[in-house]
Amino acid sequence: MDKLKQMDSFVSVATRGSLTAAAHAEGVAPAIMGRRIDALEERLGVKLLVRTTRRISLTHEGSAFLEDCQRLLADIANAEASVSAGGVKASGHLRITAPAGFGRRHVAPLVPRFRELHAEVTISLNLSDRVVDIAGEGFDCAVRVGDMPDSSLVSVRMADNRRLCVATPQYLKRHGVPEHPHDLARFDCLVLSSDASQTRGWAFRVPRNAQGRQTDSAPRGAASAQPGDSEVIHYRPHGPMDCSDGQVLHDWCLAGYGIAWRSTWEVESEIKAGRLVEVLADFAAPPNGIYAVFPQRKHLPLRVRLWLDFLKHHYGQSDFWYRSPSPAGTPT
């Protein structure tokens, strides 16, 4: 109990930035909070806080220890709530990470809605195109798009995601419509630069002929061919403009500068509104997935389980991906 009290006091002081404020919140003298911090630092053999007459700041060790303490105290609170009368109320801190573009559109707007349902949960959302080590960096859950590599992480498929070629109606009216992936050599393709992802190029499913070789053309409806009658190829188009940021490519495409290869989560609403048109649909590659990923745990904290259920509910709605993205925090 002394250890937990010391950790609880450390979290209170660190998050409030003051011994006095933490002591006032608990109804004790600041000297008592100071003694708890001193005892904790002595037990651990490291300095967690740098205290001056004006302010308190965390050391490097203190920052790392703070996240661990918050997670541990929240897990204890959830464990107690789960066995108490009516204990279905989630609490504690939820740390989520997601790819930047996808996260801005389809994770960030859901965070405030989740908090409206679970007001005692605080949330940190990290948006990064870097593949975050969620176990090593203390995240509860990651949302990821694409095929999942083998790992010790647990992944739950939330929705399907396809990649498709799109352009504006105006661009296609001026330049024509490609009928085969090879035709893309004659068009302005908006591609990710070589220092970004998609190094293998754009994926298409093309039919084989009776001898098992690729055919140069395919009748309409080829996308429904049996897997044994077709294969996935990767084509690396070139164009007059490239960029390392997918959102910029999306904006260029909407402005009518060429054909882009984008995910359904990014362009479904614009296709429905008629601002973009899908081309080469007969050659679309099989879908990959949108996943929620989390570390191996025997018992997931309640806040994580509720967040996973919340994501699955929204991502499972057929019209979710057709809605125009709303700013984070804006009710819809």
C-alpha positions in Angstrom: 0.0 0.0 0.0 2.9 2.4 0.7 4.3 1.8 -2.8 0.9 2.5 -4.4 0.4 5.6 -2.2 3.9 6.9 -3.2 3.1 6.3 -6.9 -0.3 7.9 -6.7 1.3 11.0 -5.0 4.0 11.1 -7.6 1.4 11.1 -10.4 -0.6 13.8 -8.7 2.5 16.1 -8.2 3.8 15.5 -11.7 0.5 16.1 -13.5 -0.4 19.2 -11.3 3.2 20.6 -11.4 3.1 21.5 -7.7 3.5 19.8 -4.3 1.0 22.4 -2.9 -1.6 21.7 -5.5 -1.3 17.9 -5.1 -1.4 18.2 -1.3 -4.5 20.4 -1.5 -6.3 17.9 -3.8 -5.7 15.1 -1.3 -6.2 17.3 1.8 -2.8 16.8 3.4 0.2 19.1 4.1 2.7 19.7 1.3 5.4 18.4 3.5 3.7 15.0 3.5 3.6 14.9 -0.3 7.3 15.9 -0.3 8.2 13.0 2.1 6.4 10.5 -0.1 8.3 11.6 -3.2 11.6 11.5 -1.3 10.8 8.0 -0.1 9.9 6.9 -3.6 13.1 8.3 -5.1 15.2 6.8 -2.4 13.6 3.4 -2.9 14.1 3.5 -6.7 17.6 5.0 -6.5 16.8 7.7 -9.2 15.7 11.3 -9.3 12.2 11.6 -10.7 11.5 15.3 -10.1 13.6 18.4 -10.2 12.1 20.8 -7.5 12.9 24.5 -7.3 11.1 27.3 -5.4 9.2 28.2 -8.6 8.4 25.0 -10.4 8.6 21.2 -10.6 9.8 19.4 -13.7 10.3 15.7 -14.6 13.6 14.1 -15.2 14.0 11.7 -18.2 13.5 8.8 -15.8 10.5 10.6 -14.2 8.8 11.0 -17.6 9.1 7.3 -18.4 8.0 6.3 -14.8 5.0 8.6 -15.0 3.5 6.8 -17.9 4.0 3.4 -16.3 2.5 4.7 -13.0 -0.6 6.1 -14.8 -1.2 2.9 -16.7 -0.7 0.7 -13.5 -3.0 2.9 -11.4 -5.7 2.9 -14.1 -5.5 -0.9 -14.4 -6.0 -1.2 -10.7 -9.0 1.2 -10.8 -10.5 -0.8 -13.7 -10.0 -4.1 -11.8 -11.8 -2.7 -8.8 -14.6 -1.3 -11.0 -15.1 -4.6 -12.8 -16.0 -6.5 -9.6 -17.9 -3.7 -7.8 -21.6 -3.3 -7.9 -22.5 -1.9 -11.3 -18.9 -1.6 -12.2 -19.0 -1.0 -15.9 -17.5 2.5 -15.8 -14.2 2.8 -17.6 -11.5 5.2 -16.3 -7.8 5.8 -16.6 -5.6 6.9 -19.5 -5.9 5.5 -23.0 -3.0 5.9 -25.4 -3.8 5.4 -29.1 -1.6 5.7 -32.2 -2.7 5.7 -35.9 -1.3 6.7 -39.3 -1.3 10.4 -39.8 -3.7 10.7 -42.7 -6.1 8.0 -41.7 -6.0 9.1 -38.1 -6.9 12.7 -38.9 -10.0 11.6 -40.9 -11.2 8.5 -39.1 -9.8 8.3 -35.6 -9.5 11.8 -34.3 -13.2 12.7 -34.9 -14.2 9.6 -32.9 -12.0 10.4 -29.8 -14.3 13.2 -28.4 -17.4 11.1 -29.1 -15.9 8.2 -27.1 -15.1 10.6 -24.2 -18.7 11.8 -24.2 -19.7 8.2 -23.4 -16.8 7.6 -20.9 -16.0 10.9 -19.2 -13.6 9.4 -16.7 -11.2 8.2 -19.5 -8.5 10.6 -20.7 -7.0 10.0 -24.1 -3.7 10.7 -25.9 -3.8 10.3 -29.7 -0.5 10.0 -31.5 -0.6 10.4 -35.3 2.5 9.2 -37.1 3.3 7.3 -40.3 6.2 5.7 -38.4 5.4 2.1 -37.3 5.2 2.7 -33.6 6.4 0.0 -31.2 3.2 0.0 -29.2 4.4 -2.4 -26.5 7.8 -0.8 -26.1 6.4 2.7 -26.2 3.5 2.1 -23.8 0.5 2.4 -26.2 -2.7 0.6 -25.5 -3.9 0.3 -29.1 -2.8 1.1 -32.7 -5.0 1.5 -35.7 -3.2 0.3 -38.8 -4.1 0.0 -42.5 -2.7 -2.8 -44.7 -1.5 -6.4 -44.4 -0.4 -7.3 -40.9 3.0 -8.9 -40.5 3.5 -11.8 -38.2 4.2 -10.5 -34.7 3.4 -11.0 -31.0 0.8 -8.3 -31.3 -2.9 -9.1 -31.4 -4.8 -7.7 -34.4 -8.5 -7.4 -34.9 -9.8 -6.7 -38.5 -12.2 -3.7 -38.3 -13.0 -3.2 -41.9 -11.8 -3.8 -45.5 -9.7 -1.3 -47.4 -9.2 -1.2 -51.2 -6.7 0.8 -53.2 -8.1 2.3 -56.4 -7.1 4.6 -59.2 -9.1 7.9 -59.2 -9.2 11.2 -61.1 -11.6 14.1 -61.5 -14.2 13.9 -64.3 -12.6 17.0 -65.8 -9.2 15.4 -66.1 -10.7 12.3 -67.7 -12.7 14.4 -70.1 -9.5 16.2 -71.2 -7.1 13.2 -71.3 -9.3 10.1 -71.8 -9.8 7.0 -69.6 -7.1 4.3 -69.2 -8.4 0.8 -70.1 -5.5 -1.2 -68.8 -2.8 -0.6 -66.1 -0.2 -0.4 -68.9 -2.1 2.7 -70.3 -1.0 4.7 -67.2 2.3 5.4 -69.0 0.4 7.9 -71.1 -1.2 9.7 -68.2 -0.1 12.1 -65.4 0.3 9.8 -62.4 0.5 11.4 -59.0 2.9 9.1 -57.1 4.6 9.0 -53.7 8.2 9.9 -53.9 10.9 7.2 -53.5 11.6 8.1 -49.9 8.0 7.2 -48.9 6.1 3.9 -48.8 4.6 2.0 -51.8 8.1 1.1 -53.0 6.6 -1.9 -54.8 4.3 0.4 -56.8 0.5 0.3 -57.5 -1.1 -3.1 -57.3 -3.5 -4.5 -59.9 -5.1 -7.9 -60.5 -4.7 -9.0 -64.1 -6.2 -12.2 -65.7 -4.0 -15.0 -67.0 -4.7 -16.7 -70.4 -5.0 -20.5 -70.8 -1.2 -20.9 -70.7 -1.0 -19.1 -67.4 0.5 -15.9 -68.9 -0.8 -12.4 -68.3 -3.1 -11.0 -70.9 -2.7 -7.5 -72.2 -6.4 -6.7 -71.9 -9.4 -7.9 -70.1 -13.1 -7.8 -70.6 -15.3 -5.8 -68.3 -15.9 -7.9 -65.2 -12.4 -9.2 -65.0 -12.2 -8.1 -61.4 -14.5 -11.0 -60.5 -12.3 -13.6 -62.0 -11.4 -16.5 -59.8 -8.0 -16.2 -57.9 -6.5 -19.0 -59.9 -7.4 -17.2 -63.2 -5.6 -14.0 -62.2 -2.6 -12.6 -60.4 -1.6 -9.4 -58.6 1.1 -7.4 -60.4 2.8 -4.2 -59.2 3.2 -1.3 -61.6 5.5 1.6 -60.8 4.1 4.6 -62.7 5.9 7.9 -63.3 4.5 11.3 -63.5 5.4 15.0 -63.6 4.9 15.5 -59.8 5.6 13.3 -56.8 5.4 13.9 -53.1 6.2 12.1 -49.9 2.8 13.1 -48.3 -0.3 11.3 -49.4 -2.6 14.1 -48.5 -0.8 16.4 -50.9 -1.3 13.8 -53.7 -5.0 13.6 -52.7 -5.3 17.4 -53.0 -3.5 17.4 -56.4 -5.8 14.8 -57.6 -8.9 16.7 -56.5 -7.4 19.8 -58.3 -7.4 17.8 -61.6 -3.6 17.3 -62.0 -3.7 13.6 -62.7 -4.5 10.1 -61.6 -3.8 8.9 -58.1 -3.8 5.5 -56.3 -5.6 6.1 -53.1 -7.4 4.1 -50.3 -11.1 3.8 -50.2 -11.1 5.4 -46.7 -9.7 8.5 -48.3 -11.8 8.9 -51.4 -15.1 7.1 -50.9 -16.9 10.3 -49.9 -15.6 12.2 -53.0 -16.5 9.3 -55.3 -20.0 9.4 -54.0 -20.2 13.2 -54.4 -18.9 12.9 -58.0 -15.8 14.9 -57.3 -13.6 11.8 -58.2 -14.2 8.9 -60.5 -12.7 5.4 -60.2 -10.8 4.1 -63.2 -9.4 0.6 -63.9 -12.0 -0.9 -61.6 -11.8 -4.2 -63.4 -8.2 -4.5 -62.4 -8.5 -3.5 -58.7 -6.3 -5.6 -56.4 -8.0 -7.6 -53.6 -8.7 -5.6 -50.4 -6.4 -5.5 -47.4 -7.7 -4.6 -44.0 -8.0 -1.9 -41.4 -6.9 -3.3 -38.0 -6.9 -2.5 -34.3 -3.7 -3.8 -32.9 -2.8 -4.2 -29.2 -0.2 -6.0 -27.1 -0.7 -9.5 -25.9 -2.7 -9.3 -22.6 -4.7 -11.9 -20.8 -7.1 -9.3 -19.5 -7.5 -6.0 -21.5 -8.3 -2.9 -19.5 -12.0 -2.0 -19.7 -11.2 1.3 -21.4 -9.3 -0.6 -24.2 -12.1 -3.1 -24.7 -14.7 -0.4 -24.9 -12.6 1.6 -27.4 -12.2 -1.5 -29.6 -16.0 -2.1 -29.5 -16.5 1.6 -30.3 -14.2 1.5 -33.3 -15.8 -1.8 -34.6 -19.3 -0.3 -34.3 -18.4 2.8 -36.3 -16.2 1.2 -38.9 -18.8 -1.5 -39.4 -21.4 1.0 -40.5 -21.7 0.8 -44.3 -22.1 4.6 -44.7 -19.2 5.5 -42.4 -16.6 5.7 -45.1 -18.9 7.7 -47.4 -19.2 10.6 -44.9 -17.2 13.7 -45.6 -14.5 13.9 -42.9 -15.4 16.3 -40.1 -12.9 18.2 -38.0 -11.8 16.5 -34.8 -14.1 17.4 -32.1 -16.9 18.6 -34.4 -20.2 16.7 -33.6 -21.8 15.0 -36.6 
